[in-house]
């Protein structure tokens, strides 16, 4: 894995040389846009409507439109200079509890790896943060923007997650006003009970991209020259009465939980029999 950024992680007077690695990869299938009659990939050219010609890369720059049709032009050096001394520094401002940060602020995750002499202070910071249970609030300059970030312990390394600024998160007051309907005690109790029956520890491996798998299966079949027929998705029963829907869901959850429990009991019984046979018991 190639690092995408090199600099230092700084807290107090301690500066730790680090490299930044992307912690996630999108597995979304990428489709090209084709010309339907001949299936040739379409080209998108950057053309100037004023000069009536295609613009080569060395004639393309960035501009901020401060009013309609009026721009302030900035080159890459000027944009990078805005970060000042922090261009290659992840500056830790303070430490806080992770529970105090709402997930809506998180944007993208990265791994931080130590460089050369940074191994010892890196290990020291990671261990101290793990023992304190705190995360670090910091800032980093990436992709022509200064991002707020959270540095935290992830397994045996430090992870950095860029964050949105408060004014980048839409206020809930922008949503249409929703008048809260009255709820009965029975509906509330049953909803809580359903949540308890469906509660389970979070296991990342349970997250499965069935949609991507189906698309790949269709694509592979088409490559092999096969026709693919797609079965319609089963329609969910439309239960109008909320209490009836909760009761039906609760009954289903109890049945599913019973099946899992029964399977576990069978496995434990079989395991017990094997242990008795191994010990010479009948």
C-alpha positions as CSV (number, residue, x, y, z in Angstrom):
1,X,0.0,0.0,0.0
2,X,1.4,3.4,-1.0
3,X,1.4,6.3,1.3
4,X,-0.5,9.4,0.1
5,X,0.9,11.9,2.5
6,X,4.0,12.3,4.6
7,X,4.5,14.8,7.4
8,X,4.4,14.8,11.2
9,X,1.9,14.3,14.0
10,X,2.4,17.0,16.6
11,X,1.2,17.3,20.2
12,X,2.7,19.7,22.6
13,X,6.4,19.9,21.7
14,X,6.5,16.3,20.4
15,X,6.7,15.8,16.7
16,X,6.3,12.3,15.2
17,X,7.2,11.6,11.6
18,X,4.3,9.7,10.0
19,X,2.9,8.6,6.7
20,X,-0.8,8.6,5.8
21,X,-2.5,5.6,4.2
22,X,-6.1,5.2,3.0
23,X,-7.9,2.9,5.4
24,X,-10.9,2.2,3.1
25,X,-11.6,1.3,-0.5
26,X,-14.9,1.7,-2.3
27,X,-15.9,-1.6,-4.0
28,X,-18.7,0.1,-6.0
29,X,-18.7,-1.1,-9.5
30,X,-17.7,1.5,-12.0
31,X,-19.6,1.8,-15.3
32,X,-18.5,3.6,-18.5
33,X,-21.0,5.6,-20.5
34,X,-21.3,4.2,-24.0
35,X,-22.9,5.2,-27.3
36,X,-25.8,2.8,-27.5
37,X,-25.7,2.0,-31.2
38,X,-22.0,1.0,-31.3
39,X,-21.1,0.6,-27.6
40,X,-18.1,3.0,-28.0
41,X,-17.1,4.8,-24.7
42,X,-18.0,8.4,-24.8
43,X,-15.4,11.1,-24.4
44,X,-15.8,14.2,-22.3
45,X,-13.7,17.1,-23.4
46,X,-12.9,20.3,-21.5
47,X,-13.8,23.0,-24.0
48,X,-14.0,26.8,-23.6
49,X,-17.3,28.2,-24.9
50,X,-15.6,31.6,-25.4
51,X,-12.5,30.4,-27.3
52,X,-14.5,27.7,-29.1
53,X,-11.7,25.1,-28.5
54,X,-10.6,22.3,-26.2
55,X,-8.4,23.5,-23.3
56,X,-5.1,21.7,-22.8
57,X,-4.0,20.8,-19.2
58,X,-1.5,23.7,-18.9
59,X,-4.3,26.2,-19.7
60,X,-6.6,25.0,-16.9
61,X,-6.6,26.7,-13.5
62,X,-8.9,27.2,-10.5
63,X,-11.1,30.2,-9.9
64,X,-13.5,31.2,-7.1
65,X,-16.8,32.8,-8.4
66,X,-17.4,35.6,-5.9
67,X,-20.3,36.9,-8.0
68,X,-22.0,35.8,-11.2
69,X,-19.3,35.7,-14.0
70,X,-16.6,37.2,-11.8
71,X,-13.7,35.0,-10.6
72,X,-10.6,35.2,-8.4
73,X,-7.9,33.0,-10.0
74,X,-5.7,31.0,-7.7
75,X,-2.8,28.7,-8.7
76,X,-1.8,25.5,-6.8
77,X,1.1,27.3,-5.0
78,X,-1.3,29.9,-3.6
79,X,-3.8,27.3,-2.5
80,X,-1.1,25.3,-0.7
81,X,0.3,28.4,0.9
82,X,-3.0,29.0,2.7
83,X,-2.2,26.0,4.9
84,X,1.1,27.8,5.9
85,X,3.3,25.8,8.3
86,X,0.5,23.2,8.8
87,X,0.7,21.9,5.2
88,X,2.8,18.8,6.4
89,X,1.7,18.8,10.1
90,X,-1.2,17.1,11.8
91,X,-1.6,19.4,14.8
92,X,-3.3,17.9,17.8
93,X,-5.3,20.6,19.6
94,X,-6.9,18.6,22.5
95,X,-8.1,15.2,23.7
96,X,-11.7,14.2,24.3
97,X,-14.0,11.2,24.7
98,X,-15.1,9.5,21.5
99,X,-18.7,9.3,22.8
100,X,-18.9,13.1,22.7
101,X,-18.5,13.1,18.9
102,X,-21.5,12.4,16.7
103,X,-20.8,10.1,13.8
104,X,-22.5,12.6,11.4
105,X,-19.3,14.6,11.4
106,X,-17.0,11.8,10.1
107,X,-15.9,11.9,6.5
108,X,-13.1,9.5,5.5
109,X,-10.7,7.2,7.4
110,X,-6.9,6.8,7.1
111,X,-4.1,4.9,8.9
112,X,-1.1,6.7,10.4
113,X,2.2,4.8,10.3
114,X,5.4,5.9,12.0
115,X,8.5,6.9,9.9
116,X,12.0,6.2,11.0
117,X,12.7,7.9,14.4
118,X,9.0,8.3,14.9
119,X,8.5,4.7,16.1
120,X,9.1,5.3,19.8
121,X,7.0,8.5,20.3
122,X,4.3,7.0,18.0
123,X,4.1,3.9,20.2
124,X,4.1,6.0,23.3
125,X,1.3,8.2,22.1
126,X,-0.8,5.2,20.9
127,X,-0.3,3.4,24.3
128,X,-1.1,6.5,26.3
129,X,-4.3,7.2,24.3
130,X,-5.4,3.5,24.6
131,X,-4.9,3.6,28.4
132,X,-6.7,7.0,28.8
133,X,-9.5,6.0,26.5
134,X,-9.3,9.4,24.8
135,X,-9.2,10.5,21.1
136,X,-7.3,13.5,19.7
137,X,-9.0,16.4,17.9
138,X,-6.6,17.7,15.3
139,X,-6.4,19.3,11.8
140,X,-4.8,18.3,8.5
141,X,-4.3,19.9,5.1
142,X,-5.5,17.5,2.4
143,X,-6.7,18.0,-1.2
144,X,-6.5,21.9,-1.1
145,X,-8.5,22.0,2.2
146,X,-7.8,22.1,5.9
147,X,-9.9,19.4,7.5
148,X,-10.7,18.9,11.2
149,X,-9.8,15.4,12.2
150,X,-10.0,12.8,14.9
151,X,-6.9,10.6,15.7
152,X,-7.8,7.5,17.6
153,X,-6.4,4.0,18.5
154,X,-7.5,1.3,16.0
155,X,-6.1,-2.1,16.9
156,X,-2.3,-1.7,17.0
157,X,-2.1,1.5,15.0
158,X,-3.4,5.1,15.0
159,X,-6.2,6.0,12.7
160,X,-7.2,9.4,11.4
161,X,-10.7,10.3,10.3
162,X,-11.3,13.6,8.6
163,X,-14.5,15.5,9.7
164,X,-17.0,18.0,8.3
165,X,-17.1,21.4,9.8
166,X,-20.3,22.3,11.7
167,X,-21.5,24.6,8.8
168,X,-21.1,21.6,6.4
169,X,-23.7,19.6,8.3
170,X,-27.2,20.6,7.4
171,X,-29.3,21.7,10.4
172,X,-32.3,19.5,11.1
173,X,-34.4,22.7,11.1
174,X,-34.0,22.6,7.3
175,X,-36.2,19.5,7.2
176,X,-40.0,19.8,6.6
177,X,-41.8,20.2,10.0
178,X,-43.1,16.8,11.2
179,X,-45.8,16.8,13.8
180,X,-45.3,14.0,16.3
181,X,-48.3,11.7,16.5
182,X,-49.4,10.2,19.8
183,X,-48.0,6.8,20.7
184,X,-49.7,4.3,23.0
185,X,-47.8,2.7,25.9
186,X,-48.3,-0.8,24.3
187,X,-46.7,0.4,21.0
188,X,-43.7,1.8,22.9
189,X,-43.2,-1.3,25.1
190,X,-43.4,-3.6,22.1
191,X,-41.0,-1.5,20.1
192,X,-38.4,-1.7,22.9
193,X,-38.9,-5.4,23.2
194,X,-38.4,-5.9,19.5
195,X,-35.1,-3.9,19.7
196,X,-34.0,-6.1,22.5
197,X,-34.7,-9.3,20.5
198,X,-32.9,-7.9,17.5
199,X,-29.9,-6.6,19.5
200,X,-26.5,-8.3,18.8
201,X,-22.8,-7.4,19.0
202,X,-21.5,-5.5,16.0
203,X,-19.5,-7.8,13.7
204,X,-18.0,-6.1,10.6
205,X,-17.9,-9.5,8.7
206,X,-21.7,-9.5,8.7
207,X,-21.8,-6.5,6.4
208,X,-22.2,-8.1,3.0
209,X,-22.6,-6.4,-0.4
210,X,-25.3,-8.6,-1.9
211,X,-26.1,-5.9,-4.5
212,X,-22.5,-5.9,-5.9
213,X,-22.4,-9.7,-6.0
214,X,-25.7,-9.9,-8.0
215,X,-24.3,-7.3,-10.4
216,X,-21.1,-9.2,-10.9
217,X,-23.0,-12.4,-11.5
218,X,-25.1,-10.7,-14.2
219,X,-21.9,-9.3,-15.8
220,X,-20.2,-12.7,-15.7
221,X,-23.2,-14.4,-17.3
222,X,-23.3,-11.8,-20.0
223,X,-19.6,-12.4,-20.7
224,X,-20.3,-16.1,-21.0
225,X,-23.1,-15.3,-23.5
226,X,-25.9,-16.3,-21.2
227,X,-29.3,-14.6,-20.9
228,X,-30.1,-13.5,-17.4
229,X,-33.6,-13.4,-16.1
230,X,-34.1,-11.3,-12.9
231,X,-36.8,-12.6,-10.5
232,X,-38.9,-9.8,-9.1
233,X,-38.3,-8.9,-5.5
234,X,-40.9,-10.3,-3.1
235,X,-43.4,-7.7,-2.0
236,X,-43.5,-6.9,1.7
237,X,-46.8,-7.4,3.4
238,X,-48.4,-4.0,3.9
239,X,-49.5,-4.0,7.5
240,X,-51.5,-0.8,8.2
241,X,-52.0,-1.3,11.9
242,X,-48.7,-0.4,13.8
243,X,-49.5,-2.6,16.8
244,X,-50.1,-5.6,14.5
245,X,-46.9,-4.9,12.6
246,X,-44.9,-4.8,15.8
247,X,-46.4,-8.0,17.1
248,X,-45.7,-9.8,13.9
249,X,-42.1,-8.6,13.9
250,X,-41.7,-9.6,17.5
251,X,-43.1,-13.1,16.8
252,X,-40.7,-13.5,13.9
253,X,-37.7,-12.3,16.0
254,X,-38.6,-14.8,18.7
255,X,-38.8,-17.7,16.2
256,X,-35.5,-16.8,14.6
257,X,-33.8,-16.4,18.0
258,X,-35.2,-19.8,19.0
259,X,-33.8,-21.5,15.9
260,X,-30.4,-20.1,16.6
261,X,-30.5,-21.1,20.2
262,X,-31.7,-24.6,19.3
263,X,-28.8,-25.0,16.9
264,X,-26.4,-23.9,19.6
265,X,-27.8,-26.4,22.1
266,X,-27.5,-29.2,19.5
267,X,-23.8,-28.3,18.9
268,X,-23.1,-28.2,22.6
269,X,-24.8,-31.6,23.2
270,X,-22.8,-33.2,20.3
271,X,-19.6,-31.7,21.7
272,X,-20.4,-33.1,25.2
273,X,-21.0,-36.6,23.7
274,X,-17.6,-36.4,21.9
275,X,-15.9,-35.4,25.1
276,X,-17.5,-38.3,27.0
277,X,-16.4,-40.8,24.3
278,X,-12.9,-39.4,24.4
279,X,-12.8,-40.0,28.2
280,X,-14.1,-43.6,27.8
281,X,-17.6,-42.8,29.2
282,X,-20.8,-44.2,27.9
